[in-house]
Amino acid sequence: MKKVFLVSFLSILAVISAQAATDTGGDGSQIKINGNPLNPVHTAVPLLSIAPDARGGGMGDIGAATVPDVSSQYWNPAKFPFMKSNGGLGFSYTPWLSKLNVDINLAYLSGYWKFSEGQAVSASLRYFSLGDVQFRQGPNDPGMIVNPNEFSIDAAYSRLLSENWSAAVALRYIRSDLTSGVTVSGDQMYAGNSVAADIAAFYSKPVLIFGNEGSVSFGTNISNIGTKVTYDEGNSSDFLPTNWRLGGSFNIPFDDYNKLSINADINKFLVPTLPQRKNGEEEDDYEKRVQEYNNGISVISGIFRSFTDAPRGFKEEMEEIMWSAGLEYSYINQFFVRGGYFHESQNKGNRKYFTAGVGFRLNIFQLDAAYVIATSQSNPLDQTLRFSLSFDLAGIKNLMGRN
């Protein structure tokens, strides 16, 4: 029962979809969509799966291979050696799921420094507050107020491997305090802690288009390879949202003033599928199978297993792949207009939405905003806003030196 509660509670907080808080109906039967069981990938620490910045968010949550920026730490830290400036700092703020609770928000601080030609260090801090949540274990439970929150802090090292290739590694500390103070089945819940790593690569090659220099880029990032998170001092644990992202980008300069970037990403959780509850299966029997899943699968084994363990075979494995596409138009590299689309299968969470964004750059700073337009009226992500502000630290240093 305790494990089932944790899975459901984490799914609710992640808001995989309005129906994905549980895999079964009130009578124990499976919820089905178009005849297929609803079977989202369950993970802990929803913070790690939320796009934090307005630029990537404005293009449909894309960033594996886009033109490098100060927020590349989340998408692909291997892009930093290709930054034109030697240093930058950025801050992003997202009032998350404002339709459900006005207190939910995500803050993101990131920065980098190129300490030599072709080498860079970078870091970021993410903080996710879910406001005040009324927690009840049953219809007659008076309940209690909990204040779930999560944060992560990480650092990365990246370097050029050749003129066109770069690679990066990142290390991350994660703290997830979603259930601290809650008692489930007589057991006290605690904050979960974990450490994780990212491995990333990036390729970018200049190409001549319309007599101007454009570029073709590809990127990949396997993120959040780390220890499981436990909320009950090791009695049960949950996988981190280990994710494999692949992306491509084609940057087209029409002339000296107008440019267009065409981008696409695909990504997949490298997490094994949680056992489904069978029709008529007793709760104790189901919990035993869940515990076997929890205790018998290592993180590395789970990564490989995630490609072959979907109950409906190859078709369902393909449903676990999320994809997004986006455009960015820039005028004199100062004014930006963006648009994109994100798609997730109905049976894996049903996140489908368009995004739009704008940006303005002036000398040493850039301001970006993004907006989510959900394709479903019941989607709580609808009308989500993101804001980002970034600074060119090298530009600030040069400006102060001239003064």
GUBA-99384 format. One record per residue: residue in three letters; x, y, z of N, C-alpha, C in turn. Coordinates in steps of 0.05 Angstrom, whole numbers, padded with zeros to 5 digits, always signed. Atoms other than C-alpha are relative to their C-alpha. Layout:
REM residues N
AlaXYZXYZXYZ;...
//
This chain:
REM residues 403
Met+00016-00024+00000+00000+00000+00000+00017+00025+00000;Lys-00018-00023-00002+00056+00048+00017+00012+00007-00026;Lys-00013-00004+00026+00091+00039-00049-00020+00010-00020;Val+00020-00009+00019+00026+00046-00088-00007+00029+00005;Phe+00005-00028-00007+00012+00111-00050+00021+00018-00011;Leu-00021-00017+00009+00080+00139-00067+00000+00003-00030;Val+00002-00001+00029+00073+00122-00141-00022+00019-00008;Ser+00023-00017+00007+00005+00155-00144+00005+00029+00007;Phe-00005-00027-00009+00026+00216-00105+00020+00014-00017;Leu-00020-00012+00017+00088+00228-00147-00012+00005-00028;Ser+00012-00004+00026+00047+00220-00211-00018+00025+00000;Ile+00017-00024-00002-00003+00272-00186+00017+00025-00001;Leu-00017-00024-00001+00052+00322-00171+00013+00005-00026;Ala-00012-00004+00026+00085+00311-00238-00020+00008-00020;Val+00023-00007+00018+00017+00321-00271+00006-00012-00028;Ile-00005+00013+00026+00033+00270-00325-00025+00004-00018;Ser+00025-00007+00014-00040+00279-00345-00022+00000+00021;Ala+00021-00001-00019-00106+00290-00312-00009-00027+00009;Gln+00008+00027-00007-00118+00215-00312+00023-00017+00009;Ala-00023+00017-00005-00048+00190-00299+00008-00002+00029;Ala-00007+00002-00028-00050+00196-00224-00001-00028+00010;Thr+00002+00028-00007-00068+00123-00221-00004-00017-00025;Asp+00003+00017+00023-00067+00064-00268-00025-00017+00001;Thr+00023+00016-00003-00131+00033-00243-00024+00017+00007;Gly+00024-00013-00008-00203+00053-00234-00007-00007+00029;Gly+00007+00004-00028-00239+00052-00168-00006-00029+00007;Asp+00006+00029-00005-00257-00022-00176+00025-00017-00006;Gly-00024+00015+00005-00185-00042-00191+00005-00005-00030;Ser-00004+00004+00028-00196-00045-00266+00018+00021-00012;Gln-00018-00019+00013-00147-00011-00313-00015+00021-00015;Ile+00010-00021+00017-00163+00056-00344+00010-00005-00028;Lys-00008+00005+00027-00162+00049-00419-00006+00025-00018;Ile+00004-00021+00020-00155+00099-00476+00002-00012-00027;Asn+00002+00013+00026-00176+00077-00545+00006-00030+00001;Gly-00003+00029-00002-00177+00006-00520+00026-00010+00013;Asn-00026+00008-00011-00106+00007-00492+00003+00011+00029;Pro-00003-00009-00028-00087+00011-00418+00017+00026+00002;Leu-00016-00023-00007-00063+00078-00392+00024-00009+00016;Asn-00024+00012-00012+00009+00063-00374+00023+00020-00002;Pro-00022-00019+00001+00053+00125-00362+00025-00010+00014;Val-00025+00006-00013+00126+00120-00342+00001+00014+00026;His+00001-00012-00027+00129+00132-00267+00029+00005+00009;Thr-00026-00008-00010+00189+00170-00239-00004+00019+00024;Ala-00001-00019-00022+00207+00211-00178+00011+00027-00011;Val-00012-00026+00005+00229+00284-00177-00010+00012-00026;Pro+00011-00013+00024+00183+00318-00228+00016+00024-00009;Leu-00017-00024+00006+00229+00379-00224+00018-00005-00024;Leu-00021+00005+00020+00280+00345-00269-00011-00003-00028;Ser+00012+00005+00026+00231+00336-00327-00013+00025-00011;Ile+00013-00025+00008+00206+00408-00332+00019+00019-00015;Ala-00016-00019+00014+00235+00453-00385+00001+00027+00015;Pro+00000-00023-00018+00260+00513-00344+00001+00027-00013;Asp-00005-00026+00011+00275+00568-00394-00020+00007-00022;Ala+00020-00009+00019+00232+00611-00440+00008-00004-00029;Arg-00007+00004+00028+00274+00603-00503-00006-00028-00010;Gly+00007+00027+00008+00271+00527-00506-00029-00006+00003;Gly+00029+00004-00004+00200+00529-00478-00016+00012-00023;Gly+00015-00013+00021+00178+00576-00534+00001-00016-00027;Met-00002+00016+00024+00200+00525-00587-00009-00028+00004;Gly+00011+00027-00004+00162+00465-00560+00017-00017+00018;Asp-00018+00014-00018+00211+00447-00505+00022-00014-00015;Ile-00022+00010+00017+00272+00439-00550+00026+00013+00008;Gly-00026-00012-00007+00346+00448-00537+00024-00017-00004;Ala-00024+00017+00003+00391+00389-00553+00020+00010-00019;Ala-00018-00009+00021+00420+00421-00615-00004+00028-00009;Thr+00005-00027+00008+00395+00492-00618+00025+00017+00005;Val-00023-00018-00004+00443+00551-00620+00005+00003+00030;Pro-00006+00000-00029+00479+00551-00552-00009+00026+00013;Asp+00006-00023-00016+00455+00598-00498+00006-00006+00029;Val-00008+00004-00028+00463+00607-00423-00016-00022+00014;Ser+00016+00021-00012+00408+00556-00408+00007-00028-00010;Ser-00008+00026+00012+00444+00500-00445+00006-00022+00021;Gln-00006+00019-00021+00460+00467-00378-00022-00021+00002;Tyr+00022+00019-00001+00391+00435-00378-00002-00017-00025;Trp+00004+00014+00025+00387+00416-00451+00023-00017-00009;Asn-00024+00014+00010+00458+00398-00470+00025+00017+00008;Pro-00023-00016-00008+00519+00425-00432+00024-00001-00018;Ala-00022+00001+00020+00565+00404-00489+00000+00023-00019;Lys+00001-00023+00018+00543+00466-00526+00016+00024+00009;Phe-00013-00024-00010+00580+00515-00481+00026+00007-00014;Pro-00025-00009+00014+00648+00512-00517-00005+00015-00026;Phe+00007-00014+00024+00612+00539-00578-00012+00028+00005;Met+00010-00026-00006+00587+00601-00542+00020+00022-00009;Lys-00017-00022+00010+00614+00666-00572+00011+00016+00024;Ser-00009-00015-00024+00618+00702-00504+00015-00019+00019;Asn-00015+00016-00019+00666+00677-00450-00015-00006+00026;Gly+00015+00005-00025+00614+00680-00395-00028+00011-00001;Gly+00028-00009+00000+00540+00687-00381-00014-00010+00025;Leu+00016+00006-00023+00488+00685-00326-00029+00004-00007;Gly+00028-00002+00007+00413+00672-00332-00018-00008+00023;Phe+00020+00006-00020+00351+00669-00290-00027-00004-00014;Ser+00026+00006+00011+00284+00638-00308-00021-00005+00022;Tyr+00022+00004-00020+00217+00637-00272-00025-00009-00015;Thr+00024+00011+00012+00155+00596-00288-00021-00004+00021;Pro+00023+00006-00017+00088+00601-00252-00013-00025-00011;Trp+00007+00026+00012+00073+00527-00262-00028-00009+00008;Leu+00027+00011-00006+00003+00497-00267-00017+00020+00015;Ser+00015-00021-00014-00030+00563-00248-00030-00005+00001;Lys+00028+00006-00001-00098+00534-00264-00007-00018+00024;Leu+00005+00018-00023-00090+00484-00206+00006+00014+00026;Asn-00009-00012-00025-00053+00524-00154+00019+00024-00007;Val-00016-00024+00007-00025+00595-00158+00027+00000+00014;Asp-00025+00001-00015+00031+00576-00109+00022-00017-00013;Ile-00019+00017+00012+00066+00527-00156+00018+00016-00019;Asn-00018-00015+00018+00129+00556-00189+00027-00014-00001;Leu-00026+00011+00005+00196+00537-00217+00020+00023-00005;Ala-00021-00019+00004+00259+00580-00211+00025-00014-00009;Tyr-00023+00012+00012+00322+00567-00251+00022+00020-00003;Leu-00024-00017+00002+00391+00599-00244+00022-00016-00014;Ser-00021+00014+00014+00446+00580-00293+00022+00019-00009;Gly-00022-00017+00008+00514+00605-00314+00023-00017-00011;Tyr-00023+00014+00011+00578+00586-00351+00024+00019-00002;Trp-00024-00016+00004+00650+00609-00360+00019-00016-00017;Lys-00020+00012+00017+00698+00592-00416+00028+00009+00010;Phe-00026-00008-00012+00765+00591-00380+00023-00004-00018;Ser-00021+00002+00021+00805+00573-00442-00014-00005-00026;Glu+00011+00005+00026+00795+00564-00516-00009-00029-00002;Gly+00010+00027+00003+00749+00505-00524-00007-00015+00025;Gln+00007+00013-00025+00737+00490-00450-00018+00019+00016;Ala+00019-00016-00016+00681+00513-00404-00009-00016+00024;Val+00014+00011-00024+00652+00501-00335-00027+00014+00002;Ser+00027-00011-00002+00579+00512-00321-00014-00011+00025;Ala+00015+00009-00024+00529+00505-00264-00029+00010-00002;Ser+00028-00010-00002+00455+00512-00249-00013-00009+00026;Leu+00016+00006-00024+00406+00512-00192-00030+00001-00008;Arg+00029+00000+00005+00333+00492-00199-00015-00004+00026;Tyr+00016+00003-00024+00280+00501-00145-00030+00000-00009;Phe+00028+00005+00007+00208+00475-00152-00017+00000+00025;Ser+00018-00002-00023+00156+00496-00101-00029-00007-00009;Leu+00027+00007+00007+00087+00463-00103-00021+00013+00019;Gly+00019-00015-00017+00056+00511-00052-00010-00017+00023;Asp+00014+00015-00021+00008+00485+00001-00018-00021-00012;Val+00016+00023+00010-00022+00416-00012-00015-00012+00023;Gln+00017+00013-00020-00080+00388+00029+00002-00031-00005;Phe-00004+00029+00002-00063+00314+00041-00020-00015+00017;Arg+00018+00018-00014-00115+00262+00060+00005-00029-00009;Gln-00004+00029+00006-00108+00186+00063-00027-00014-00004;Gly+00026+00012+00003-00183+00173+00062-00022+00021+00002;Pro+00022-00019-00001-00252+00206+00058-00006+00012+00027;Asn+00006-00009-00028-00257+00212+00134+00025+00012+00013;Asp-00024-00011-00011-00186+00237+00144-00001+00031+00000;Pro+00001-00029+00001-00185+00310+00166+00022+00013-00016;Gly-00021-00009+00017-00120+00317+00129+00020+00018+00014;Met-00021-00018-00010-00058+00359+00138+00012+00015-00024;Ile-00012-00017+00021-00023+00414+00099+00030-00008-00002;Val-00028+00005+00005+00044+00395+00068+00010+00020-00020;Asn-00012-00019+00018+00092+00440+00030+00022-00013-00017;Pro-00019+00014+00017+00125+00397-00023+00018+00019-00016;Asn-00019-00016+00016+00187+00425-00057+00023-00018-00008;Glu-00023+00015+00009+00247+00400-00095+00021+00020-00010;Phe-00021-00016+00013+00314+00428-00116+00023-00017-00009;Ser-00024+00014+00010+00376+00407-00154+00021+00021-00005;Ile-00023-00017+00006+00445+00437-00161+00020-00017-00015;Asp-00018+00016+00016+00495+00414-00213+00022+00017-00012;Ala-00023-00013+00013+00561+00431-00247+00009-00018-00022;Ala-00008+00015+00024+00589+00410-00314+00026+00010-00011;Tyr-00025-00007+00014+00654+00409-00352-00004-00008-00029;Ser+00003+00006+00029+00654+00413-00428+00024+00010-00015;Arg-00023-00008+00016+00707+00417-00481-00003-00009-00029;Leu-00001+00007+00028+00719+00415-00555+00017-00025-00004;Leu-00015+00024+00007+00741+00347-00582+00013+00004-00028;Ser-00011-00007+00026+00753+00375-00652-00013+00027-00008;Glu+00011-00025+00009+00733+00435-00693-00030+00001+00001;Asn+00029+00001+00001+00661+00411-00697-00013-00016+00023;Trp+00012+00017-00020+00652+00363-00639+00007+00010+00028;Ser-00005-00006-00028+00646+00375-00564-00014-00021+00017;Ala+00012+00019-00019+00628+00333-00503+00000+00013+00028;Ala+00003-00010-00027+00608+00345-00431-00009-00021+00019;Val+00011+00016-00022+00596+00311-00365-00010+00019+00022;Ala+00012-00016-00022+00553+00339-00308-00005-00018+00024;Leu+00007+00014-00025+00544+00319-00236-00021+00016+00015;Arg+00023-00014-00012+00481+00335-00197-00008-00012+00027;Tyr+00011+00008-00026+00455+00334-00126-00030+00007+00000;Ile+00029-00004+00001+00379+00327-00118-00012-00005+00027;Arg+00015+00003-00024+00334+00336-00059-00030+00003-00006;Ser+00028-00001+00005+00260+00320-00063-00016-00003+00026;Asp+00014+00000-00025+00218+00338-00003-00030+00003-00006;Leu+00028+00000+00008+00148+00319-00026-00018-00011+00022;Thr+00018+00014-00019+00122+00276+00031+00010+00003+00029;Ser-00011-00003-00027+00163+00300+00092-00022+00007+00020;Gly+00020-00005-00020+00119+00297+00154-00025-00016-00003;Val+00023+00016+00005+00067+00251+00123+00005-00029+00011;Thr-00002+00027-00010+00053+00183+00155-00018-00018-00018;Val+00015+00018+00018+00031+00126+00108+00003-00028+00012;Ser+00000+00027-00011+00012+00058+00136+00017-00002+00025;Gly-00015+00000-00025+00044+00077+00202+00029+00007-00003;Asp-00028-00007+00004+00111+00096+00171+00003+00029-00007;Gln-00006-00029+00005+00140+00166+00171+00014+00003-00026;Met-00012-00007+00025+00158+00196+00104+00021+00022+00004;Tyr-00022-00019-00002+00222+00236+00094+00007+00012-00027;Ala-00010-00011+00025+00256+00279+00042+00019-00020-00013;Gly-00017+00018+00015+00291+00240-00013+00024+00015-00011;Asn-00025-00011+00010+00363+00252-00035+00012-00018-00021;Ser-00012+00016+00021+00400+00230-00096+00023+00015-00013;Val-00021-00012+00017+00462+00242-00140-00003-00012-00027;Ala+00004+00009+00027+00462+00237-00215+00021+00013-00018;Ala-00019-00010+00020+00504+00250-00277-00013+00002-00027;Asp+00008-00002+00028+00494+00272-00349+00024-00005-00018;Ile-00021+00004+00020+00534+00252-00410-00011+00012-00026;Ala+00011-00015+00023+00526+00298-00471+00021+00003-00022;Ala-00017-00006+00023+00555+00310-00540-00014+00019-00019;Phe+00012-00020+00018+00545+00364-00592+00018+00002-00025;Tyr-00014-00003+00026+00564+00372-00666-00012+00024-00014;Ser+00009-00023+00015+00560+00437-00705+00020+00006-00023;Lys-00017-00005+00023+00586+00451-00775-00011+00024-00016;Pro+00009-00022+00017+00582+00517-00813-00005-00009-00028;Val+00007+00005+00028+00549+00514-00881-00007+00026-00014;Leu+00005-00024+00015+00542+00566-00935-00028-00002-00013;Ile+00027-00001+00010+00469+00584-00950-00007+00028-00009;Phe+00006-00026+00011+00447+00641-00995+00023+00019+00002;Gly-00024-00017-00001+00518+00667-00994+00007+00008+00028;Asn-00005-00006-00028+00516+00672-00917+00006-00025+00015;Glu-00008+00023-00016+00543+00627-00863-00023-00009+00018;Gly+00019+00012-00018+00491+00582-00831+00014-00023+00014;Ser-00011+00022-00014+00500+00518-00792-00019-00024+00001;Val+00015+00025-00005+00477+00446-00784+00011-00011+00026;Ser-00009+00009-00026+00479+00419-00713-00016-00025+00009;Phe+00013+00023-00012+00463+00354-00677+00010-00002+00030;Gly-00007+00002-00028+00462+00340-00602-00014-00023+00014;Thr+00012+00021-00016+00449+00286-00551+00008+00003+00029;Asn-00005-00002-00028+00444+00284-00476-00015-00022+00015;Ile+00013+00020-00018+00431+00225-00429+00003+00012+00028;Ser-00001-00015-00025+00412+00260-00365-00012-00016+00023;Asn+00011+00011-00025+00397+00241-00293+00005-00030+00004;Ile-00008+00028-00006+00434+00175-00290+00009+00000+00029;Gly-00007-00003-00029+00433+00168-00215-00014-00020+00018;Thr+00012+00018-00021+00413+00133-00151-00029+00005+00002;Lys+00029-00002-00005+00341+00119-00136-00006+00018+00024;Val+00008-00017-00021+00303+00165-00090-00018-00016+00019;Thr+00017+00013-00020+00273+00139-00025-00011+00020+00019;Tyr+00014-00019-00018+00223+00174+00019-00006-00013+00027;Asp+00006+00014-00025+00220+00123+00075+00025-00014+00011;Glu-00026+00010-00011+00294+00112+00094+00007-00027-00011;Gly-00010+00023+00013+00306+00057+00044-00019-00024-00003;Asn+00018+00023+00002+00245+00012+00051-00011-00002-00029;Ser+00009+00001+00028+00222+00031-00019+00014+00024-00014;Ser-00014-00022+00014+00251+00075-00074-00012+00002-00028;Asp+00011-00006+00026+00235+00106-00141+00023+00009-00019;Phe-00020-00007+00020+00274+00116-00206-00001+00030-00005;Leu-00001-00027+00010+00298+00185-00226-00010+00000-00029;Pro+00008-00002+00028+00272+00210-00294+00024+00000-00019;Thr-00022+00002+00019+00333+00186-00332-00011+00003-00028;Asn+00011-00007+00026+00323+00213-00402+00021+00002-00022;Trp-00017-00001+00023+00355+00206-00470-00012+00019-00020;Arg+00009-00021+00018+00348+00268-00514+00018+00001-00025;Leu-00014-00003+00026+00368+00272-00588-00013+00024-00015;Gly+00011-00023+00014+00361+00335-00630+00017+00008-00024;Gly-00013-00011+00023+00378+00369-00695-00009+00029-00004;Ser+00006-00028+00005+00380+00442-00717+00012+00008-00026;Phe-00009-00011+00025+00386+00477-00784-00004+00030+00000;Asn+00001-00029-00002+00403+00551-00782+00004+00013-00027;Ile+00000-00011+00027+00387+00589-00846+00001+00031+00001;Pro-00001-00029+00002+00411+00661-00856-00009+00009-00028;Phe+00009-00010+00026+00370+00695-00911+00016+00023-00010;Asp-00018-00022+00007+00413+00757-00909+00014+00008+00026;Asp-00015-00009-00024+00453+00798-00859-00019+00006+00024;Tyr+00018-00008-00021+00390+00814-00819-00020-00021+00009;Asn+00021+00019-00005+00341+00756-00823+00011-00029+00001;Lys-00009+00028-00003+00354+00685-00798-00024-00017+00010;Leu+00020+00019-00008+00311+00624-00787+00013-00025+00010;Ser-00010+00025-00011+00326+00564-00743-00022-00021+00001;Ile+00019+00022+00000+00290+00498-00754+00011-00022+00018;Asn-00010+00018-00021+00295+00450-00695-00019-00022+00006;Ala+00017+00022-00008+00270+00383-00672+00015-00017+00021;Asp-00011+00018-00021+00281+00338-00611-00018-00024+00003;Ile+00015+00023-00010+00260+00268-00591+00013-00008+00026;Asn-00012+00009-00025+00268+00241-00521-00017-00022+00012;Lys+00012+00024-00011+00252+00178-00482+00010-00004+00029;Phe-00009+00007-00027+00253+00161-00408+00013-00027+00000;Leu-00015+00025-00002+00305+00107-00395-00006-00013+00027;Val+00010+00011-00026+00263+00078-00338-00018-00024-00006;Pro+00016+00024+00005+00232+00008-00335-00030+00006+00006;Thr+00029-00003-00003+00156+00002-00339-00009-00012+00026;Leu+00012+00010-00025+00120-00004-00273-00020-00023-00006;Pro+00020+00021+00005+00081-00070-00268-00028+00010+00001;Gln+00028-00007+00000+00008-00062-00286-00016-00018+00018;Arg+00017+00016-00016-00045-00085-00239-00020-00015-00017;Lys+00018+00016+00016-00084-00142-00269-00028+00001+00011;Asn+00028+00000-00008-00159-00145-00268-00005-00021+00021;Gly+00007+00018-00021-00182-00176-00203+00024-00008+00018;Glu-00024+00006-00016-00111-00179-00174-00003+00012+00028;Glu+00000-00009-00027-00108-00173-00099+00021+00021+00005;Glu-00019-00022-00005-00074-00111-00072+00027-00010+00011;Asp-00024+00011-00011-00023-00152-00032+00018-00013-00022;Asp-00014+00013+00021-00004-00192-00094+00013+00022-00019;Tyr-00011-00021+00017+00004-00128-00135+00023+00014+00013;Glu-00022-00014-00014+00046-00094-00082+00025-00017+00001;Lys-00024+00017+00000+00092-00155-00080+00014+00002-00027;Arg-00013-00003+00026+00104-00149-00155+00013+00028-00003;Val-00012-00027+00001+00117-00074-00147+00026+00000+00016;Gln-00024+00002-00016+00168-00089-00092+00022-00015-00015;Glu-00020+00014+00016+00203-00138-00138+00011+00018-00022;Tyr-00009-00020+00020+00206-00084-00191+00018+00020+00013;Asn-00015-00021-00014+00232-00034-00140+00027-00010+00009;Asn-00025+00009-00012+00285-00077-00107+00017-00018-00018;Gly-00015+00019+00016+00305-00124-00162+00012+00011-00026;Ile-00010-00012+00024+00322-00075-00218+00019+00023+00007;Ser-00019-00022-00005+00385-00033-00214-00004+00022-00020;Val+00003-00023+00018+00391+00035-00247+00010-00006-00028;Ile-00011+00006+00026+00436+00011-00303-00016-00021-00015;Ser+00017+00021+00012+00395-00052-00315-00027+00012-00009;Gly+00026-00013+00007+00332-00008-00316+00003+00016-00026;Ile-00004-00015+00024+00362+00035-00371-00002-00018-00025;Phe+00001+00018+00023+00372-00024-00418-00028-00014-00002;Arg+00026+00013+00000+00307-00057-00397-00022+00019-00011;Ser+00021-00019+00009+00268+00007-00414-00006-00001-00030;Phe+00005+00002+00029+00275-00009-00488-00016-00025-00008;Thr+00012+00026+00008+00243-00078-00485-00022-00010+00018;Asp+00019+00012-00021+00194-00084-00426-00028+00010-00002;Ala+00028-00010+00002+00131-00049-00451-00019-00023-00004;Pro+00019+00023+00001+00071-00096-00441-00010-00006-00028;Arg+00011+00004+00027+00046-00085-00513+00021-00001-00021;Gly-00022+00005+00019+00114-00095-00544+00010+00025-00014;Phe-00014-00021+00014+00147-00052-00597-00018+00025-00004;Lys+00018-00023+00004+00085-00009-00610-00001+00018+00024;Glu+00001-00016-00024+00082+00013-00538+00027+00013+00005;Glu-00027-00013-00003+00158+00025-00537+00001+00025-00016;Met+00000-00024+00017+00148+00074-00594-00017+00022+00012;Glu+00017-00020-00013+00093+00108-00555+00014+00015+00023;Glu-00016-00012-00022+00144+00123-00500+00018+00023-00011;Ile-00017-00021+00011+00182+00169-00548-00016+00025-00003;Met+00012-00027+00002+00163+00242-00541+00015+00016-00021;Trp-00014-00016+00020+00178+00290-00598-00010+00029+00000;Ser+00007-00028+00002+00177+00364-00609+00014+00013-00023;Ala-00011-00015+00022+00190+00413-00666-00004+00029+00004;Gly+00003-00028-00005+00202+00487-00665+00016+00017-00020;Leu-00013-00020+00017+00223+00549-00704+00008+00024+00016;Glu-00008-00025-00012+00261+00611-00684+00008+00019-00023;Tyr-00007-00021+00019+00262+00674-00728+00014+00023+00015;Ser-00014-00023-00013+00312+00729-00711+00005+00022-00021;Tyr-00006-00024+00016+00320+00799-00738+00023+00015+00012;Ile-00025-00013-00008+00389+00831-00733+00010-00011+00026;Asn-00009+00014-00024+00401+00781-00678-00007+00015+00026;Gln+00010-00015-00023+00362+00826-00630-00029-00006+00007;Phe+00028+00006-00004+00289+00809-00640-00006-00028-00008;Phe+00004+00029+00004+00264+00737-00636-00030-00006+00002;Val+00028+00011-00001+00197+00703-00651+00003-00030-00002;Arg-00003+00029-00001+00189+00629-00635-00027-00014+00001;Gly+00024+00017-00001+00137+00574-00642+00008-00029+00000;Gly-00006+00029+00000+00134+00499-00631-00023-00017+00009;Tyr+00021+00019-00008+00095+00437-00615+00013-00023+00015;Phe-00010+00023-00016+00105+00382-00563-00021-00022-00001;His+00019+00022+00003+00074+00312-00570+00009-00023+00018;Glu-00003+00024-00016+00066+00255-00521-00024-00018-00004;Ser+00022+00019+00005+00024+00192-00531-00022+00002+00021;Gln+00023+00000-00019-00045+00189-00500+00004-00020+00022;Asn-00003+00021-00020-00027+00125-00464+00024+00004+00019;Lys-00024-00005-00016+00037+00155-00435-00001+00027+00015;Gly+00003-00026-00014+00011+00222-00408-00016+00021-00015;Asn+00017-00016+00016-00023+00257-00466+00007+00030+00002;Arg-00008-00028+00002+00017+00322-00462+00003+00008-00029;Lys-00001-00010+00027+00003+00356-00528-00006+00030+00001;Tyr+00005-00028-00001+00011+00430-00536+00018+00015-00019;Phe-00016-00019+00016+00034+00487-00580+00013+00020+00019;Thr-00013-00021-00016+00081+00540-00554+00007+00024-00018;Ala-00007-00024+00014+00097+00611-00574+00019+00016+00018;Gly-00019-00016-00016+00152+00658-00552+00012+00023-00015;Val-00013-00024+00011+00187+00724-00563+00025+00005+00016;Gly-00024-00007-00014+00255+00751-00544+00011+00027-00010;Phe-00012-00026+00007+00293+00817-00543+00028+00001+00012;Arg-00028-00001-00009+00369+00825-00538+00010+00029-00004;Leu-00012-00027+00002+00405+00891-00524+00026+00000+00014;Asn-00027-00001-00011+00479+00893-00514+00006-00023+00019;Ile-00009+00020-00019+00493+00855-00450-00022-00017+00013;Phe+00021+00016-00012+00424+00827-00433-00020-00009-00021;Gln+00021+00010+00017+00368+00787-00464-00024-00008+00017;Leu+00025+00006-00014+00295+00780-00443-00017-00018-00018;Asp+00016+00018+00015+00252+00721-00466-00026-00007+00015;Ala+00025+00009-00012+00180+00699-00454-00012-00022-00018;Ala+00012+00022+00014+00142+00636-00474-00028-00006+00011;Tyr+00028+00005-00007+00069+00613-00472-00008-00027-00011;Val+00010+00026+00007+00036+00545-00474-00029+00001-00008;Ile+00027+00001+00010-00027+00533-00515-00007-00030-00003;Ala+00007+00028+00000-00055+00464-00498-00021-00007-00021;Thr+00020+00008+00020-00094+00425-00551-00024-00013+00014;Ser+00022+00011-00015-00139+00396-00496-00009+00020+00021;Gln+00011-00019-00019-00185+00439-00454+00006-00008+00029;Ser-00004+00010-00027-00172+00396-00393+00030+00000+00008;Asn-00028+00001-00005-00096+00402-00398+00008+00022+00019;Pro-00007-00020-00020-00070+00438-00335+00024+00017-00009;Leu-00022-00016+00010-00009+00462-00374-00008+00024-00016;Asp+00010-00021+00018-00052+00508-00416+00005+00028+00013;Gln-00005-00027-00008-00033+00582-00411+00023+00003+00019;Thr-00024-00003-00017+00032+00568-00374+00019+00020-00013;Leu-00019-00020+00008+00081+00626-00379+00028-00006+00011;Arg-00028+00001-00009+00157+00626-00375+00013+00026-00006;Phe-00015-00025+00004+00203+00685-00367+00030-00006+00006;Ser-00028+00003-00003+00279+00687-00375+00015+00026-00004;Leu-00017-00023+00002+00331+00741-00365+00029-00009+00001;Ser-00028+00009+00001+00404+00730-00384+00019+00023-00005;Phe-00020-00021+00002+00467+00771-00381+00026-00011-00012;Asp-00026+00006+00011+00532+00770-00420+00021+00011+00019;Leu-00019-00009-00021+00584+00772-00364+00026+00011-00013;Ala-00024-00011+00013+00642+00783-00412-00006+00028-00011;Gly+00008-00026+00010+00604+00841-00443-00001+00021+00023;Ile+00001-00018-00024+00592+00871-00373+00029+00008+00008;Lys-00028-00005-00007+00666+00864-00358+00013+00020-00019;Asn-00011-00019+00020+00686+00899-00423-00012+00028+00003;Leu+00013-00026-00003+00635+00954-00411+00011+00015+00024;Met-00011-00013-00024+00661+00967-00341+00029+00008-00004;Gly-00028-00006+00005+00733+00966-00367+00003+00026-00016;Arg-00001-00024+00016+00717+01021-00418-00006+00025+00017;Asn+00007-00022-00017+00688+01063-00362+00022+00006+00021;
//
